[in-house]
Amino acid sequence: MERRQFLKYSAAAGLTVAAPKSLLSSEKGKPVAKTILAMGQSNAVGMTPGGVWGIPSSVKAWNNTTNTDATSGLGTAFVSPASASDLPFFGGNNMMVHCCRYLSEEFDEDINLILVAFEGKSISWWMNSAGVAGSMYARMASILAAAGVSKVDAFLWHQGEADNLAPHGYASAWAHLLSKMTTDGYIDAETPIVLGETIVQNTPINGVLRNIADADPRIGIADISTFPLASDLHFCGPSYVRAGLEYAREIMKLPGVFHREPEPFENIYVTGAARTGLTLPTSCFVKVKMKAENGKKSLFNADGAFVADRFGVWEFSGRGCSYAQHASLSLLDETGAYLQSLGQVLSANANFKPIVSGSAVMAMGPGDKVYLGLFQSTGGTVTIPVEDSSLMNRLTVKFLGSE
């Protein structure tokens, strides 16, 4: 039996599943907000702007400063982050807050995030392989004390880029880190923990992270290594949003306060065609707004976006023609930012205007929106009439399952 299947069985059977804190009441009779601790280096900080934000008031973040190991700037309050420029964030989008957003929306609960991250730092800044705590562990302890938090409900970790070239000793340092956090009372044997893969090029450390997750039934790993990048180290802004979803999907598979049984599989699909003509500037993606034709038509909204109605994995198959020698087809988020490529064509013949087609598989959460995106690079503006646009620019979406 696979580890995650066993975990689901264990949770369903009532084995080692912690009682939700939301069942406890505060003095005012309101549910107690769950607290998630997130730590790591630059991708945990969130270095790249772009993509959706939309953090609801049910998610609050402790307003400590980020990107430091000092014992100052410890924060004063849990605040609703109106933008990625609000503390504790650093101006880029952030996977950890989006994980909290997805969980808050799914469970209809308040969630408090505490983020303790510093770019470029190895695990030894938290704990070394000999079990000696570093300055980032001390900062974490100080921030938790300032926030009045003695124990957290979940622990998220996105770190390892700085250890990729020398991963020996990482597993030992990690074991000491968990042991120290347990001894100090911040976590216990039932606290769900999710690690995140680093970028796909980091083969050594990603292997170590996967081995750690496979060896401990309370630990999951977010499969995000192949998400689009903004640099040779950092994910792009929309990828941080997708990474937050993967952290949330993973934690819901684990025993604990965020466990969620997957919904029974349902065969769902929708097909659509472009509902308007298109004006395509050169070298810029444009949303192709869809009109549903077959299947579950409500999955295309009034603005022509596909809107997921559940957590799970979806297959997108698209085709398009931009009347251009070079055409690209992609998936875009609601801001128009690039999410995932479907395909591209570059014709050697300037008079040949090919149709480009392709497919991609992508996880989504309830309410997530995706548009078909079309790109051309003729050097000028291209106009496609509605009849041709509807005939050639099409999108089919199929639900593959919750895993």
N, C-alpha and C positions, 0 to 999 in steps of 0.2 A: 504494500500500500504506500503510495507516495506520501511525503511528509505533509503537504498541505491538505491532502484528503484526510489524513489522520487527524490533523488539527481541527478540521471542520467537524469530524465525528466527535472528537473530544469535547469541543465546545457545545455541540448539540446534546451530548450526553451529560453535560454539567461537570466535566472533569477539568480542574485547574482553570476555571473561567472566573475572573474576578467579578465581584458584584459592582455594577455601575455606580459611580459616585452620584450620578444624577438622581438615584433613588433616595439619597440623603438630602435633607433640607437644611438650608442655612437658617440663621435666627429669624430672618424675615419670611421664611416659608418658601423661598424661591429655590429652584434647583441649583446645586453647586456647579459652577463652570468646571469643565475638565481642563487640566493643564498639560500641555505638550512641551517638552524640552527638545530643542533642535540645536545641534552643534555641527561644526565642520569648518572647512576653509572657504575659498573664494566662491565656489558655486553654491555654498550654503548662505554666504553673504548676499549673493545675487548681484552680479557685476554688469549685467547687460539690460538696458531698458527695452521696452516694446512688448506688445501683446496686451491682452485684457488685464484689468485689475479687478474692480468690482468686488472688493472685500466687504461682506455684510457687517452690520453692527453687532451681530452675534459672535464675531471673531475679534478679539482684542490682542494686542501685542504689548509686552512690557517694554517701556521706552528707554532701555539702556542704549549706550553707544555701541557701535559695532566696529570691527576691524582694529581691535586693540586688546592687549592683555593686561592693561592697567587695572588697578583696584579703584579707579574713579569712574565716573559716568555709569554708575550702577543702575540708574533708572529710579523713577519715583511713582509710576502708575501704569496700569494697563490702559491702553488707549486704542481707539478705533483708527486704523491706518487709512487715511483718506487717499494717500498716494504712496508710491515707492520711495519718495523722498522723506517720509516721516520715519522717525526713529521707531524701531531699531534698524530700519532698512537703510540701504546705502545708495539709492538712486536707480538701481536695477530692479527688474521684476524678481520675485522670490518664490522658490518652490515650496518652502516650508509654510508660508502663509496660505498658499493655495491648497496645500494638503489640509490645513485647518478649515479652509472654506468648504471644500468638498465634504469633509466629515460633519461640519456644523449643519450644512444644508441637508445631508442625508439623515442625520439623527435628530434634527431640529433641537440642537442643544448649543449652549454657549461654550466657546472654547477660548482659552487663554494660551497664547504662544510666548515662550521665552526663547530667544535666539541668542546664542553665544558662539560667535564665529569670527575667524581671523584669516584673511587670505594668505596663501603661501606657507602655511604652518603645517609641519608634520605632526603625526600623532603624539610624538614625545612632548609637545607643548601641553598636552593633556596628561599623558602618562607614558613612561618609557617601558622598555621590555624588562627592566629590573624592578618595576613596580614603584618607581619614584614619580610622584605627581608633579606636574609642571604648572607654569603660571596660568594657563588657560583653565586648568581644573580649579585653581584658587579663585579665578575670576567667576567661573560658573557658580561656585559655592557662595561667593559674595553676592552675586546677582539673585540667586534663589533666596538667600536670607533677606535681601532688600525687598523682594517681592512677597515675603511671608510664605514661601512655599517650602515645605519640608519633604514632600514626596510628589512625584509627577505621575500622570496617568499613562504616558507614552513617551518614548525616546526616539528621536530621529537623528540619523548620523549621515552626513555627506562629507567625507574626508578621505584622502588617500592619494591625491594627485602628487603631493610633495613626497610621498613614500614610494612612488612607482618604480624608481630606479634602484631602490634598496629596500625591498619589501620584507627582507628577513627580520624577524623580530616583531613584525606588525601584529601577528596573531597573539603573541605573548603580551604585548602592550595592551591590546584590546581586552584580553582576559583580565589583566590587572585593573583596567579602567572599570569594567563591569563589577569586579569584586569590590573596588573602592567605593563605587557609587552605591552598591548594595549595603556595604558596611555602614556607610554614612546615612543610609535610609532614603536616598533619593529614588531608588527603584527597588523592586523585589523580584522574586523568581517568576512572577506572573505579569510583569510589566511588558507589554508588547514593544518590540524594537524593530525599526526598519532602517536598513542601510541602503545607500544608493550607489549604483554603479557610477564610476567616473567615465570619461570619454573613451570611446572604443579603442583608441590607440594604446591605452594604458593596460595592456594585457597582463603584466605581472600582478599589479595590485587588484585588478578586477577579479582575478582568479582567487586571490586571498580572501577578498570580501565574500565571494560566493561560497567558499569553503567554510567561512565563519557562519554564514547564514544556514548552510546545510547541516552544520553540527549542532545547532541549538534550536529547538522547536519553537521558542518564543521570538525568534528573529526571522524576518523576511528581507528580501532584497528587491528594490525597485529597478526594473529592467529599462534603463534609460540611456545606455551608452551610445546608441546609434542616433539619438535625437540631433537635429541640426544645430550647428555651432556658430558662434559669432567670432571665435578665434581658435587658436590651437589648444586652448585650455577651457574656454568658457562656453556654456550653452547660450543660444540666443534667447531674447526675452520670451517669445512664445513657447520655446522649449521648457523654460522654467515653469510655465503654467502646466504643460503636459507632464512634467516631472512631478509636480505637486499631486496631480491626479494619480500617477503611478504609486506614489507613496501612500496615498489614501486607499487605493485599491488593494495594496499589499497589506496594510494594517488591518483591513476588514477581513482578511483571510485568517488572521491570527487569533488565538484565544485572548480574551480580555474585554475591556469596556467598549471597544470599537468593532467587535466581531459582528459580522453580518452574513447570514446564510444567503447564498446566491439564489436568485429567482429561477424558477423552472424555465428551461429553454423555450423560446417562442420563435417560430420562423417568421421573421419580419424583413421586409424589403420595401424600397420605394424607388421609382424611376422618375426622372424629370428631364425637361428640355428647357433651354433658355427661353425666357418669356418676353425678352425685348431685344431690339437691335443693340449693337455695341459700338462704342467709340473707344479705340485703343490707342493711347499715346505710345510712343516708342519707349521700349526698355522699362516698362512699368506694368506690374500685375493689375488687372481689373477684375472685380467681382462679376461673375456670370450668374445672374439671379434666375433660379429655377422655378418652373411651374410643374407641379406633380402631375404625372400621367397615369401611373399604375402603382398598385401596392398600397401601403399605409400612407395615404396622401397627406395626412396631418403632420408628417415629419418634415415637410417643407413649409416654412412659415410665410407670413404675408410679404416679407422682404426677400423671399427666394433663397433663404439659408436652410440647410439641413440642420435640424435641432434634435439631438439625442433625447430619448425619453427614459433612459435607464443607464446604469453603469454597464460597461461591457466593451467588447472589441467589435469594430465595424469594418467592413471591406468597402472601399470606394473605388468604383470603376468609372472613369471619365473619358470623354473624347472632346476635341475641340479643333477649330480652324480659325486662325487669326488673319487669313489672307496675307500671310507673310512667309518669307523664305525661312526665317528662324522663328519657331513657335514653341512655347513652353506651357505646360498645364500643371497646375498645383492645387493644393488645398490651402485656403486662407482662413484666418480667424475673423471675428466680427469687426476688428479694427482694420482689416485688409492686410495684416501681416502674414508672411509666409509661414506655413506649418509643415508641409510635406510635399515633395515632388511626386507627380504622377508620371511625367514623361516629357521629352522634348525632341524636336526634330530640327536639324539644320540641313537644308537642301543645297546641293551644289549648283542647282539651276535657279536663278533668280525669278524665272517665270513660273516655277512650280510652287504652288501654295499647298503644302501637304496638310493632312489632318493628323494631329498628334493624339495618341491614346495611351492609357496606362492605368495602373491600379496601385493602391496602397492599403495597408491595414493599420488602423489606429484606434487606440482606446479613447473613449469619451465618457463623460459623466452626464447626469441628467441636466438638461438645459444648455449644454455646450453647443455652440453654433459653428458650422463650417460652411464656407462658400467654395464653389469651383472658381479657380483663378486662371486667367488667360493672359499671356504675355506675347508681345511681338517686338522685333527690333529692325524695322525697315529704315529707320532714320526719320520717319514722319508719322503722322497720325493715320490710322486705318479705320474705316467705317464699314460695319457689317450690317446689312439690313435685317429686319426682324425675321423674315422668312428663312434666310440662310442661317442666321444665328440659331433659330429653333431647330433646324434640321441637323446642324453639325455639332452644336455644343450641348452635350448631354451628360447626365450623371446618374449612376445607379448606386444605391447604398444597401448593403445587406448586413444584418446582424449575425455575428459569428458565435456569440456566447459571452458569458460573464467572466470567463477566465482569461 
